[in-house]
């Protein structure tokens, strides 16, 4: 996924416990992960909803 390197991907999986939960997470939920701010959360949601 663009803008998500291995460290951030690892933090996402650790926070949400599985890939499916990452795909359905809201922007607010994504922002709870260390290293994800409002802009990055918005971009991740856009990427996941257009895939």
Contact map, one row per residue, 1 for C-alpha under 8 A:
111110000000000000000000000000000000000000000010000
111110000000000000000000000000000000000000000000000
111110000000000000000000000000000000000100000000000
111111111000000000000000000000000000000000000000000
111111111000000000000000000000000000000000000000000
000111111100000000000000000000000000000000000000000
000111111110000000000000000000000000000000000000000
000111111111000000000000000000000010000000000000000
000111111111100000000000000000000000000000000000000
000001111111110000000000000000000000000000000000000
000000111111111000000000000000001100000000000000000
000000011111111110000100000001001000000000000000000
000000001111111111100100000000000000000000000000000
000000000111111111000000000000000000000000000000000
000000000011111110000000000000001000000000000000000
000000000001111111101100000000000000000000000000000
000000000001111111101000000000000000000000000000000
000000000000110111111100000000000000000000000000000
000000000000100111111110000000000000000000000000000
000000000000000001111111000000000000000000000000000
000000000000000111111111100000000000000000000000000
000000000001100101111111100001000000000000000000000
000000000000000000111111100000000000000000001001000
000000000000000000011111110000000000000000000000000
000000000000000000001111111011000000000000000000000
000000000000000000000001111111000000000000001000000
000000000000000000000000111111100000010011001000000
000000000000000000000000011111110000000010000000000
000000000000000000000000111111111000000000000000000
000000000001000000000100111111111001000010000000000
000000000000000000000000001111111101110010000000000
000000000000000000000000000111111101000000000000000
000000000011001000000000000011111111000000000000000
000000000010000000000000000000111111000000000000000
000000010000000000000000000000001111100000000000000
000000000000000000000000000001111111111110000000000
000000000000000000000000000000100011111110000000000
000000000000000000000000001000100001111111000000000
000000000000000000000000000000000001111111100000000
001000000000000000000000000000000001111111110000000
000000000000000000000000001101100001111111111000000
000000000000000000000000001000000000011111111100000
000000000000000000000000000000000000001111111110000
000000000000000000000000000000000000000111111111000
000000000000000000000010011000000000000011111111100
000000000000000000000000000000000000000001111111110
100000000000000000000000000000000000000000111111111
000000000000000000000010000000000000000000011111111
000000000000000000000000000000000000000000001111111
000000000000000000000000000000000000000000000111111
000000000000000000000000000000000000000000000011111
